[in-house]
Amino acid sequence: TMLQVLSAQKRKAIFAVPNNCLGPDEEEQHYQKWTAVEFKKLLKTYWTDVRVECIDDGFPRLLGVCGFPKPFKLAFTMPVKNEARDVERTLKSFRGVADYVVIGIDDKTTDNTAAIVEKYADEVFYFTWQNDFSAARNACIEKCRPLLEQDDWIFMSEGHERLYAGADELLKLGDVPKSIHVLEVRREERDYAWMFTWLFRNRPEIHYVNPVHNVLVYDDTKDCVAQLPKVATFHERHSENAKERTVQRRGLNRKALTEKLLRDPKDARSCYYLGNEWRNVNVDKAIYYYERYLALPTSKNGPERYQCRMQLAECYLRRVTAYERKAKAKEPPGDYGEEMAQRDLQAVYDTLIVASKDDWSRVEHWLQLGDFCYLQRKHERAIKFYELAATGVGREPMTYMWLDKGAYTYLPAQKLVMIYAEMGMLGDALRWANRVPDLLPAWAPQQARDEAVAHRNALAEAVNAKK
């Protein structure tokens, strides 16, 4: 009766019920366990504009927000398989900003992903896996299209990637100029961040391509792209699920990329990603594909070329390190000798120096050059490179290639403390040591914070003792 009266009066209203439970004390007045889907269906009987937010601040609750119209619709969608450990957290995070939640479930799923999804999704469908991630994503997009107008929005994600910032921005997408059809949002892991085209309008030409390492395709002549960095997702998969998925994707990725490269030997992107696939397995193969990528005239992408050089330099250095380890153990070096080691060492330096031309906004190459010079006992040069890296502290760029968050926060300061102290330049070491505790990331363990404070205090005492 209350819902009928309020809706008849066209009143705005907010209601709260426990989320799929009767509350912490099993209160007698709660006669029904509401899921997000059931609660939304009830409220939609009386209001046209309904959102259901999921609140977790003591015990799980659903917040029904009624009578607050928006000039656009947003559909959240993703394909999932065996995501029971993570998918509820993801769905809870997006439920409050999405007008429609549309989830595709791989029909080979063996855990209880479906039971969880059905509590939060407006539409659930099943698809057959075709060894093609783009096909799975495009199937989800097609299910969203009939629900939306062309100027409405689709947000793609993954079962283990939750929205952790920017809900207010997603509720104001009506303010985005009509000329902008694609928005890059920020994706993060614990150590890395990058911008990605997860958010786009419901335009028929917009879709994903490539069976692995998907790319969003849109009409460059019509579809303007902008960045929305205040909207951020956090990519975090349960450890067991991560192991399973790594094994699954490793063979699929290499096979798909190799086949694509055989069809088009000038496909720079396949060369780059094959280098990534082999980087931690066979360093010689990784170097081959990275060098092949850089030699191609089609590899003109600055940020991607930058990332390629960074990883190529790392591979050169790992090859030298492996050689030195064998020499120290007096093992046969094989075909790799001292002359090749010296050539690789020079290649490390040259590759990192050139990286600055590909993406001037990045500083990871300066940090890596500092480490390289430090290993070579060239301390004065290392300091200069670390100082160049320090210019990026607090000035993180927004690039769609992975950036190391530490390089823009605590790492340059930590490196400068180390090398200044080692060279007896205690005043300079203390200047940077004062900044390290505040620059450490939120996830840093307390032990790391205690050590940073202890180092700062020890340096302060040493500086005072010299006065």
C-alpha positions as CSV (number, residue, x, y, z in Angstrom):
1,T,0.0,0.0,0.0
2,M,2.8,2.4,0.9
3,L,4.5,1.7,-2.5
4,Q,1.2,2.3,-4.3
5,V,0.6,5.6,-2.6
6,L,4.1,7.0,-3.1
7,S,4.2,5.9,-6.8
8,A,0.8,7.4,-7.4
9,Q,2.0,10.7,-6.0
10,K,5.1,10.5,-8.2
11,R,7.3,10.7,-5.1
12,K,11.0,10.0,-5.1
13,A,11.7,7.2,-2.6
14,I,14.5,5.1,-1.2
15,F,14.0,1.7,0.4
16,A,16.4,-0.7,2.1
17,V,16.1,-4.4,2.7
18,P,18.7,-7.0,3.7
19,N,20.5,-8.6,0.7
20,N,19.4,-12.2,0.4
21,C,19.2,-12.7,4.2
22,L,16.8,-11.7,7.1
23,G,19.3,-9.4,8.8
24,P,22.0,-10.0,11.4
25,D,19.5,-11.0,14.2
26,E,17.0,-12.9,12.0
27,E,14.4,-10.3,12.9
28,E,10.8,-11.5,13.0
29,Q,9.4,-8.6,10.9
30,H,11.5,-9.7,7.9
31,Y,9.4,-12.3,6.2
32,Q,11.2,-12.5,2.9
33,K,14.8,-12.8,1.6
34,W,15.1,-10.3,-1.2
35,T,17.7,-10.7,-4.0
36,A,18.6,-7.7,-6.0
37,V,16.6,-9.0,-9.0
38,E,13.5,-9.7,-6.9
39,F,13.7,-6.4,-5.2
40,K,14.1,-4.5,-8.4
41,K,11.1,-6.3,-10.0
42,L,8.9,-5.3,-7.0
43,L,9.9,-1.7,-7.2
44,K,9.6,-1.6,-11.0
45,T,5.9,-2.5,-10.5
46,Y,5.4,1.0,-9.1
47,W,8.2,3.2,-10.5
48,T,9.7,3.5,-14.0
49,D,13.1,4.7,-12.8
50,V,14.6,2.2,-10.3
51,R,18.2,1.5,-9.3
52,V,19.2,-1.1,-6.7
53,E,22.5,-0.5,-5.0
54,C,24.3,-3.2,-3.0
55,I,25.6,-1.9,0.4
56,D,28.1,-3.8,2.5
57,D,29.0,-1.9,5.7
58,G,28.2,-4.3,8.5
59,F,25.7,-6.6,6.9
60,P,24.6,-6.8,3.3
61,R,21.7,-4.6,2.3
62,L,19.9,-3.6,-0.9
63,L,19.1,0.1,-1.5
64,G,16.2,0.7,-3.9
65,V,16.4,4.2,-5.4
66,C,13.1,5.1,-7.1
67,G,11.9,8.1,-9.1
68,F,15.2,9.6,-10.1
69,P,15.1,9.6,-13.9
70,K,18.3,9.8,-16.1
71,P,18.4,10.9,-19.8
72,F,20.3,7.7,-20.8
73,K,20.5,4.0,-20.0
74,L,23.6,1.9,-19.1
75,A,23.8,-1.8,-19.6
76,F,26.6,-3.7,-17.8
77,T,27.6,-6.9,-19.4
78,M,30.4,-9.6,-19.4
79,P,31.0,-13.3,-20.4
80,V,31.9,-15.5,-17.4
81,K,33.1,-19.1,-16.8
82,N,33.7,-20.6,-13.3
83,E,33.8,-17.2,-11.6
84,A,31.9,-18.2,-8.4
85,R,34.7,-17.0,-6.2
86,D,34.7,-13.4,-7.6
87,V,31.6,-12.7,-9.6
88,E,29.3,-11.6,-6.7
89,R,31.7,-8.9,-5.7
90,T,31.8,-7.6,-9.3
91,L,28.0,-7.7,-9.7
92,K,27.4,-5.9,-6.5
93,S,29.8,-3.1,-7.5
94,F,28.0,-2.5,-10.8
95,R,24.4,-3.2,-9.8
96,G,23.7,0.3,-8.5
97,V,24.8,2.1,-11.7
98,A,23.4,-0.2,-14.3
99,D,19.9,0.0,-15.7
100,Y,20.4,-3.5,-17.1
101,V,22.8,-6.3,-16.0
102,V,23.2,-8.8,-18.8
103,I,25.5,-11.8,-18.2
104,G,26.6,-14.5,-20.6
105,I,27.6,-17.8,-19.0
106,D,29.9,-20.3,-20.8
107,D,27.8,-23.5,-21.1
108,K,30.9,-25.5,-19.9
109,T,30.8,-23.8,-16.5
110,T,31.0,-26.3,-13.6
111,D,30.7,-24.3,-10.4
112,N,27.8,-22.3,-9.0
113,T,28.4,-19.1,-11.0
114,A,24.9,-19.2,-12.5
115,A,23.2,-19.4,-9.1
116,I,25.1,-16.3,-8.0
117,V,24.5,-14.4,-11.3
118,E,20.8,-15.0,-11.2
119,K,20.5,-13.0,-8.0
120,Y,21.8,-9.8,-9.6
121,A,21.4,-10.0,-13.4
122,D,18.3,-8.8,-15.3
123,E,19.1,-11.2,-18.1
124,V,21.2,-14.4,-18.1
125,F,22.1,-16.3,-21.3
126,Y,24.4,-19.2,-22.1
127,F,26.9,-19.4,-25.0
128,T,29.2,-22.0,-26.4
129,W,32.9,-21.2,-26.2
130,Q,34.6,-20.9,-29.6
131,N,38.2,-20.2,-28.5
132,D,37.5,-16.6,-29.2
133,F,37.2,-14.0,-26.4
134,S,35.9,-11.3,-28.9
135,A,33.1,-13.7,-30.0
136,A,32.0,-14.1,-26.3
137,R,32.1,-10.3,-25.7
138,N,30.2,-9.6,-28.9
139,A,27.5,-12.1,-28.0
140,C,27.0,-10.1,-24.7
141,I,26.9,-6.8,-26.6
142,E,24.2,-8.2,-29.0
143,K,22.0,-9.1,-26.0
144,C,22.3,-5.6,-24.7
145,R,21.5,-3.8,-28.0
146,P,17.6,-4.3,-28.0
147,L,17.4,-2.9,-24.5
148,L,19.1,0.4,-25.5
149,E,18.9,3.4,-27.8
150,Q,21.9,4.2,-30.0
151,D,23.1,7.0,-27.6
152,D,22.9,4.7,-24.5
153,W,25.9,3.1,-23.0
154,I,27.4,-0.4,-22.6
155,F,30.0,-1.2,-20.0
156,M,32.0,-4.4,-20.6
157,S,34.0,-6.0,-17.9
158,E,35.2,-9.4,-16.5
159,G,33.9,-11.6,-13.7
160,H,36.8,-10.8,-11.5
161,E,37.0,-7.0,-12.2
162,R,34.9,-4.8,-9.9
163,L,34.0,-1.2,-10.0
164,Y,35.8,0.6,-7.1
165,A,35.6,4.3,-8.1
166,G,33.5,6.5,-10.2
167,A,29.9,5.4,-9.6
168,D,28.8,9.1,-9.5
169,E,30.4,9.6,-12.9
170,L,28.6,6.7,-14.4
171,L,25.3,8.1,-13.2
172,K,26.1,11.4,-15.1
173,L,26.9,9.9,-18.5
174,G,24.1,12.1,-19.9
175,D,26.6,15.0,-19.6
176,V,29.0,13.4,-22.1
177,P,28.9,15.2,-25.5
178,K,27.0,13.3,-28.1
179,S,30.1,13.3,-30.4
180,I,31.9,11.1,-28.0
181,H,31.1,7.4,-28.5
182,V,33.9,5.6,-26.7
183,L,35.3,6.2,-23.2
184,E,38.5,4.8,-21.8
185,V,38.2,4.0,-18.0
186,R,41.0,3.2,-15.6
187,R,41.8,-0.4,-14.9
188,E,44.0,-1.3,-12.0
189,E,45.8,-4.2,-10.4
190,R,47.8,-4.0,-7.2
191,D,51.0,-2.8,-8.9
192,Y,49.8,-1.7,-12.4
193,A,47.3,0.6,-14.0
194,W,46.2,1.3,-17.5
195,M,43.3,3.0,-19.5
196,F,41.0,0.7,-21.4
197,T,38.0,1.0,-23.7
198,W,35.4,-0.7,-21.5
199,L,32.7,1.9,-22.0
200,F,31.0,2.7,-25.3
201,R,27.7,3.8,-26.9
202,N,25.3,1.3,-28.4
203,R,26.5,1.9,-31.9
204,P,26.2,-1.0,-34.4
205,E,29.7,-0.6,-35.7
206,I,31.3,-0.9,-32.3
207,H,32.5,-4.4,-31.5
208,Y,35.5,-6.4,-30.4
209,V,38.0,-8.2,-32.6
210,N,40.9,-10.7,-32.1
211,P,40.4,-14.1,-30.4
212,V,42.9,-13.1,-27.7
213,H,44.1,-9.6,-26.6
214,N,40.8,-8.1,-27.7
215,V,40.6,-4.7,-29.3
216,L,37.5,-2.5,-29.5
217,V,36.8,-1.5,-33.1
218,Y,34.9,1.6,-34.0
219,D,34.6,4.1,-36.9
220,D,37.6,6.5,-36.5
221,T,35.8,9.0,-38.8
222,K,32.7,9.2,-36.6
223,D,33.5,7.9,-33.2
224,C,35.4,10.3,-30.9
225,V,37.2,8.8,-27.9
226,A,37.7,10.4,-24.5
227,Q,39.1,9.4,-21.2
228,L,37.1,9.0,-17.9
229,P,39.9,8.3,-15.4
230,K,37.6,8.9,-12.4
231,V,35.8,5.7,-13.3
232,A,38.1,2.8,-12.2
233,T,37.9,-0.9,-12.0
234,F,40.1,-3.3,-9.9
235,H,41.2,-6.5,-11.6
236,E,41.7,-9.1,-8.9
237,R,41.1,-12.8,-9.5
238,H,41.0,-15.5,-6.8
239,S,44.5,-17.2,-6.7
240,E,43.2,-20.6,-7.6
241,N,41.1,-19.2,-10.4
242,A,44.1,-17.2,-11.6
243,K,46.3,-20.3,-11.9
244,E,43.6,-22.2,-13.9
245,R,43.0,-19.3,-16.2
246,T,46.8,-18.8,-16.8
247,V,47.2,-22.4,-17.9
248,Q,44.1,-22.2,-20.1
249,R,45.1,-19.0,-21.9
250,R,48.8,-19.6,-22.3
251,G,48.4,-22.3,-25.1
252,L,45.3,-20.6,-26.6
253,N,47.1,-17.2,-26.8
254,R,50.2,-18.5,-28.5
255,K,48.3,-20.6,-30.9
256,A,46.0,-17.9,-32.0
257,L,48.7,-15.2,-32.3
258,T,51.0,-17.6,-34.2
259,E,48.3,-18.4,-36.7
260,K,47.4,-14.7,-37.1
261,L,51.1,-13.9,-37.7
262,L,51.4,-16.7,-40.3
263,R,48.4,-15.1,-42.2
264,D,49.9,-11.7,-41.9
265,P,53.7,-11.6,-41.3
266,K,53.5,-7.8,-40.9
267,D,51.1,-8.0,-38.0
268,A,53.0,-6.0,-35.4
269,R,50.5,-6.5,-32.7
270,S,50.8,-10.3,-32.9
271,C,54.6,-10.0,-32.7
272,Y,54.3,-7.8,-29.6
273,Y,52.0,-10.1,-27.8
274,L,53.9,-13.2,-28.7
275,G,56.9,-11.6,-27.1
276,N,54.8,-11.1,-24.0
277,E,53.7,-14.7,-24.1
278,W,57.2,-16.1,-24.2
279,R,58.9,-13.5,-21.9
280,N,58.7,-15.7,-18.8
281,V,59.1,-19.0,-20.6
282,N,61.8,-18.6,-23.3
283,V,63.8,-15.4,-23.3
284,D,65.3,-16.0,-26.7
285,K,61.9,-16.4,-28.3
286,A,60.7,-13.3,-26.5
287,I,63.6,-11.3,-27.8
288,Y,63.0,-12.6,-31.4
289,Y,59.4,-11.4,-31.4
290,Y,60.1,-8.1,-29.7
291,E,62.9,-7.3,-32.2
292,R,60.7,-8.4,-35.1
293,Y,58.0,-6.0,-33.8
294,L,60.3,-3.0,-33.6
295,A,61.6,-3.7,-37.2
296,L,58.1,-3.7,-38.7
297,P,57.1,-0.4,-40.3
298,T,53.5,-1.0,-39.1
299,S,54.6,-0.8,-35.4
300,K,54.0,3.0,-35.1
301,N,52.1,2.9,-31.8
302,G,54.1,5.0,-29.3
303,P,52.9,3.6,-26.0
304,E,53.0,0.0,-27.3
305,R,56.5,0.5,-28.8
306,Y,57.6,1.9,-25.4
307,Q,56.3,-1.1,-23.6
308,C,58.0,-3.4,-26.1
309,R,61.4,-1.7,-25.5
310,M,61.0,-1.9,-21.7
311,Q,60.3,-5.6,-21.9
312,L,63.0,-6.2,-24.5
313,A,65.6,-4.5,-22.3
314,E,64.5,-6.7,-19.4
315,C,65.0,-9.8,-21.6
316,Y,68.5,-8.8,-22.7
317,L,69.5,-8.3,-19.1
318,R,68.0,-11.6,-18.0
319,R,70.0,-13.3,-20.7
320,V,73.2,-11.7,-19.4
321,T,72.3,-12.6,-15.8
322,A,71.8,-16.3,-16.8
323,Y,75.2,-16.3,-18.6
324,E,76.9,-14.8,-15.5
325,R,75.2,-17.3,-13.2
326,K,76.5,-20.2,-15.4
327,A,80.0,-18.7,-15.5
328,K,80.1,-18.4,-11.7
329,A,79.0,-22.0,-11.3
330,K,81.6,-23.0,-14.0
331,E,78.9,-24.5,-16.2
332,P,79.2,-24.6,-20.0
333,P,77.8,-21.4,-21.5
334,G,76.6,-23.0,-24.7
335,D,76.4,-20.8,-27.7
336,Y,76.2,-17.6,-25.6
337,G,79.6,-16.1,-24.7
338,E,81.3,-13.0,-23.3
339,E,81.1,-11.1,-26.5
340,M,77.3,-11.6,-26.8
341,A,76.9,-10.7,-23.1
342,Q,78.7,-7.4,-23.7
343,R,76.6,-6.8,-26.8
344,D,73.4,-7.4,-24.8
345,L,74.5,-5.1,-22.0
346,Q,75.0,-2.3,-24.5
347,A,71.6,-3.2,-26.0
348,V,69.9,-2.8,-22.6
349,Y,71.2,0.8,-22.3
350,D,70.5,1.8,-25.9
351,T,67.0,0.3,-25.9
352,L,66.0,2.2,-22.7
353,I,67.5,5.5,-23.9
354,V,65.4,5.3,-27.1
355,A,62.3,4.4,-25.2
356,S,61.9,8.0,-24.1
357,K,61.2,8.9,-27.7
358,D,58.2,6.6,-27.9
359,D,56.4,7.9,-24.9
360,W,57.7,11.0,-23.3
361,S,55.1,10.9,-20.5
362,R,56.6,7.7,-18.9
363,V,59.4,7.4,-16.4
364,E,59.8,3.7,-16.0
365,H,62.8,3.7,-18.4
366,W,64.7,6.2,-16.2
367,L,64.1,4.0,-13.2
368,Q,65.3,0.9,-15.1
369,L,68.3,2.8,-16.4
370,G,69.2,3.8,-12.8
371,D,69.0,0.2,-11.8
372,F,71.2,-0.8,-14.7
373,C,73.8,1.8,-14.0
374,Y,73.8,0.9,-10.3
375,L,74.5,-2.8,-11.2
376,Q,77.4,-1.5,-13.3
377,R,78.7,0.4,-10.3
378,K,78.2,3.7,-12.2
379,H,76.6,5.5,-9.2
380,E,76.8,9.1,-10.4
381,R,75.0,8.2,-13.6
382,A,72.5,6.1,-11.6
383,I,71.6,9.1,-9.5
384,K,70.9,11.2,-12.5
385,F,68.5,8.6,-13.9
386,Y,66.8,8.1,-10.6
387,E,66.3,11.9,-10.3
388,L,64.7,11.9,-13.8
389,A,62.4,9.1,-12.6
390,A,61.5,11.2,-9.6
391,T,60.0,13.9,-11.8
392,G,57.1,11.5,-12.3
393,V,56.2,11.2,-8.6
394,G,52.6,12.2,-8.3
395,R,52.3,12.7,-12.1
396,E,51.1,9.4,-13.3
397,P,50.2,9.5,-17.0
398,M,47.0,8.0,-18.5
399,T,48.0,5.4,-21.0
400,Y,46.3,2.3,-22.3
401,M,49.6,0.3,-21.8
402,W,50.4,-1.0,-18.4
403,L,52.3,1.4,-16.2
404,D,54.0,0.5,-12.9
405,K,52.3,2.5,-10.2
406,G,55.4,2.3,-8.0
407,A,57.4,4.3,-10.5
408,Y,55.1,7.3,-9.9
409,T,54.9,7.0,-6.2
410,Y,57.5,5.5,-3.8
411,L,60.1,3.6,-6.0
412,P,62.2,6.6,-7.2
413,A,62.3,8.0,-3.7
414,Q,63.3,4.7,-2.2
415,K,66.0,4.2,-4.8
416,L,67.4,7.7,-4.2
417,V,67.5,7.1,-0.4
418,M,69.5,3.9,-1.0
419,I,72.1,5.4,-3.4
420,Y,72.5,8.7,-1.6
421,A,73.1,7.0,1.7
422,E,75.5,4.5,0.1
423,M,77.5,7.5,-1.3
424,G,77.5,9.3,2.0
425,M,75.2,12.1,0.8
426,L,73.0,11.8,4.0
427,G,71.2,15.1,3.7
428,D,69.9,14.2,0.2
429,A,69.1,10.7,1.4
430,L,67.1,12.2,4.3
431,R,65.2,14.6,2.0
432,W,63.8,11.6,0.1
433,A,63.4,9.4,3.1
434,N,61.0,11.9,4.5
435,R,58.7,11.3,1.5
436,V,58.8,7.5,1.3
437,P,56.3,6.7,4.1
438,D,53.6,9.0,2.5
439,L,54.3,7.6,-1.0
440,L,53.8,4.0,-0.1
441,P,50.6,2.5,-1.6
442,A,47.6,1.8,0.6
443,W,48.1,-2.0,0.3
444,A,51.7,-1.8,1.6
445,P,52.1,-4.0,4.7
446,Q,52.7,-2.4,8.1
447,Q,56.2,-3.8,8.2
448,A,57.1,-1.8,5.1
449,R,55.8,1.4,6.7
450,D,57.7,0.7,9.9
451,E,60.9,0.1,8.0
452,A,60.5,3.3,6.0
453,V,60.0,5.3,9.2
454,A,62.9,3.5,10.9
455,H,65.2,4.3,7.9
456,R,64.1,7.9,8.0
457,N,64.8,8.2,11.8
458,A,68.2,6.6,11.4
459,L,69.2,9.0,8.7
460,A,67.9,12.0,10.7
461,E,70.1,10.9,13.6
462,A,73.1,10.5,11.4
463,V,72.6,13.9,9.8
464,N,72.2,15.5,13.3
465,A,75.4,13.7,14.5
466,K,77.4,15.3,11.7
467,K,76.3,18.8,12.5
